[in-house]
Amino acid sequence: MDKDERNNPRRVKLDRIDQRILHDLQVDGRITNVELARRAGISAPPCLRRVRALEEAGYIRGYHADLDPKLLGFNVTVFAHVGLSSQAEPDLEAFEHLMETWPEVRECHMLAGETDFLLKVVARDWDDYQAFLTTRLTVAPNVSHVKSALSIRSAKHRPGVPILADGEGGAD
């Protein structure tokens, strides 16, 4: 799917069954189609067709495992506030493209305000992050300044968006 397709996916009107499917897949991407269909109150074949239609329409962008960074040796998470010298669209796109190539940059968000981009960066330790900062990020083309905020701990991590499933009182 190219950038234009991601920005303008083919929309389908979501009914309560679609919303339930999206909710349940967001909570557990490994749920079987049979269990997903049971929870949605439909049979398995139409459930699978609905999931495929939601994928094709861009509501479901993919599936992944939620890994524990610390168990894999990434003990530091830093949020880097990056300011650029130029905010011309080609320069913004060049920075975004560069961030796509750096595996330690897990998220890259363009912001309005004082900061041009907010990056979520993982590193093995503080020294590892400092090396990334001084040898790659601060010397990258168009980067004028970087402010780093070390994450002490995460109290909440919920991927996706709050979708209410029938009979549930709160959003997740």
Secondary structure as a PSIPRED ss2 file (coil, helix, strand):
# PSIPRED VFORMAT (PSIPRED V4.0)

   1 M C   1.000  0.000  0.000
   2 D C   1.000  0.000  0.000
   3 K H   0.000  1.000  0.000
   4 D H   0.000  1.000  0.000
   5 E H   0.000  1.000  0.000
   6 R H   0.000  1.000  0.000
   7 N H   0.000  1.000  0.000
   8 N C   1.000  0.000  0.000
   9 P C   1.000  0.000  0.000
  10 R C   1.000  0.000  0.000
  11 R C   1.000  0.000  0.000
  12 V C   1.000  0.000  0.000
  13 K C   1.000  0.000  0.000
  14 L C   1.000  0.000  0.000
  15 D C   1.000  0.000  0.000
  16 R H   0.000  1.000  0.000
  17 I H   0.000  1.000  0.000
  18 D H   0.000  1.000  0.000
  19 Q H   0.000  1.000  0.000
  20 R H   0.000  1.000  0.000
  21 I H   0.000  1.000  0.000
  22 L H   0.000  1.000  0.000
  23 H H   0.000  1.000  0.000
  24 D H   0.000  1.000  0.000
  25 L H   0.000  1.000  0.000
  26 Q H   0.000  1.000  0.000
  27 V H   0.000  1.000  0.000
  28 D C   1.000  0.000  0.000
  29 G C   1.000  0.000  0.000
  30 R C   1.000  0.000  0.000
  31 I C   1.000  0.000  0.000
  32 T C   1.000  0.000  0.000
  33 N H   0.000  1.000  0.000
  34 V H   0.000  1.000  0.000
  35 E H   0.000  1.000  0.000
  36 L H   0.000  1.000  0.000
  37 A H   0.000  1.000  0.000
  38 R H   0.000  1.000  0.000
  39 R H   0.000  1.000  0.000
  40 A H   0.000  1.000  0.000
  41 G C   1.000  0.000  0.000
  42 I C   1.000  0.000  0.000
  43 S C   1.000  0.000  0.000
  44 A H   0.000  1.000  0.000
  45 P H   0.000  1.000  0.000
  46 P H   0.000  1.000  0.000
  47 C H   0.000  1.000  0.000
  48 L H   0.000  1.000  0.000
  49 R H   0.000  1.000  0.000
  50 R H   0.000  1.000  0.000
  51 V H   0.000  1.000  0.000
  52 R H   0.000  1.000  0.000
  53 A H   0.000  1.000  0.000
  54 L H   0.000  1.000  0.000
  55 E H   0.000  1.000  0.000
  56 E H   0.000  1.000  0.000
  57 A C   1.000  0.000  0.000
  58 G C   1.000  0.000  0.000
  59 Y C   1.000  0.000  0.000
  60 I C   1.000  0.000  0.000
  61 R C   1.000  0.000  0.000
  62 G C   1.000  0.000  0.000
  63 Y C   1.000  0.000  0.000
  64 H C   1.000  0.000  0.000
  65 A C   1.000  0.000  0.000
  66 D C   1.000  0.000  0.000
  67 L C   1.000  0.000  0.000
  68 D C   1.000  0.000  0.000
  69 P C   1.000  0.000  0.000
  70 K H   0.000  1.000  0.000
  71 L H   0.000  1.000  0.000
  72 L H   0.000  1.000  0.000
  73 G C   1.000  0.000  0.000
  74 F C   1.000  0.000  0.000
  75 N C   1.000  0.000  0.000
  76 V E   0.000  0.000  1.000
  77 T E   0.000  0.000  1.000
  78 V E   0.000  0.000  1.000
  79 F E   0.000  0.000  1.000
  80 A E   0.000  0.000  1.000
  81 H E   0.000  0.000  1.000
  82 V E   0.000  0.000  1.000
  83 G E   0.000  0.000  1.000
  84 L E   0.000  0.000  1.000
  85 S C   1.000  0.000  0.000
  86 S C   1.000  0.000  0.000
  87 Q C   1.000  0.000  0.000
  88 A C   1.000  0.000  0.000
  89 E H   0.000  1.000  0.000
  90 P H   0.000  1.000  0.000
  91 D H   0.000  1.000  0.000
  92 L H   0.000  1.000  0.000
  93 E H   0.000  1.000  0.000
  94 A H   0.000  1.000  0.000
  95 F H   0.000  1.000  0.000
  96 E H   0.000  1.000  0.000
  97 H H   0.000  1.000  0.000
  98 L H   0.000  1.000  0.000
  99 M H   0.000  1.000  0.000
 100 E H   0.000  1.000  0.000
 101 T H   0.000  1.000  0.000
 102 W C   1.000  0.000  0.000
 103 P C   1.000  0.000  0.000
 104 E C   1.000  0.000  0.000
 105 V E   0.000  0.000  1.000
 106 R E   0.000  0.000  1.000
 107 E E   0.000  0.000  1.000
 108 C E   0.000  0.000  1.000
 109 H E   0.000  0.000  1.000
 110 M E   0.000  0.000  1.000
 111 L C   1.000  0.000  0.000
 112 A C   1.000  0.000  0.000
 113 G C   1.000  0.000  0.000
 114 E C   1.000  0.000  0.000
 115 T C   1.000  0.000  0.000
 116 D C   1.000  0.000  0.000
 117 F E   0.000  0.000  1.000
 118 L E   0.000  0.000  1.000
 119 L E   0.000  0.000  1.000
 120 K E   0.000  0.000  1.000
 121 V E   0.000  0.000  1.000
 122 V E   0.000  0.000  1.000
 123 A E   0.000  0.000  1.000
 124 R C   1.000  0.000  0.000
 125 D C   1.000  0.000  0.000
 126 W H   0.000  1.000  0.000
 127 D H   0.000  1.000  0.000
 128 D H   0.000  1.000  0.000
 129 Y H   0.000  1.000  0.000
 130 Q H   0.000  1.000  0.000
 131 A H   0.000  1.000  0.000
 132 F H   0.000  1.000  0.000
 133 L H   0.000  1.000  0.000
 134 T H   0.000  1.000  0.000
 135 T H   0.000  1.000  0.000
 136 R H   0.000  1.000  0.000
 137 L H   0.000  1.000  0.000
 138 T C   1.000  0.000  0.000
 139 V C   1.000  0.000  0.000
 140 A C   1.000  0.000  0.000
 141 P C   1.000  0.000  0.000
 142 N C   1.000  0.000  0.000
 143 V E   0.000  0.000  1.000
 144 S E   0.000  0.000  1.000
 145 H E   0.000  0.000  1.000
 146 V E   0.000  0.000  1.000
 147 K E   0.000  0.000  1.000
 148 S E   0.000  0.000  1.000
 149 A E   0.000  0.000  1.000
 150 L E   0.000  0.000  1.000
 151 S C   1.000  0.000  0.000
 152 I C   1.000  0.000  0.000
 153 R C   1.000  0.000  0.000
 154 S C   1.000  0.000  0.000
 155 A C   1.000  0.000  0.000
 156 K C   1.000  0.000  0.000
 157 H C   1.000  0.000  0.000
 158 R C   1.000  0.000  0.000
 159 P C   1.000  0.000  0.000
 160 G C   1.000  0.000  0.000
 161 V C   1.000  0.000  0.000
 162 P C   1.000  0.000  0.000
 163 I C   1.000  0.000  0.000
 164 L C   1.000  0.000  0.000
 165 A C   1.000  0.000  0.000
 166 D C   1.000  0.000  0.000
 167 G C   1.000  0.000  0.000
 168 E C   1.000  0.000  0.000
 169 G C   1.000  0.000  0.000
 170 G C   1.000  0.000  0.000
 171 A C   1.000  0.000  0.000
 172 D C   1.000  0.000  0.000
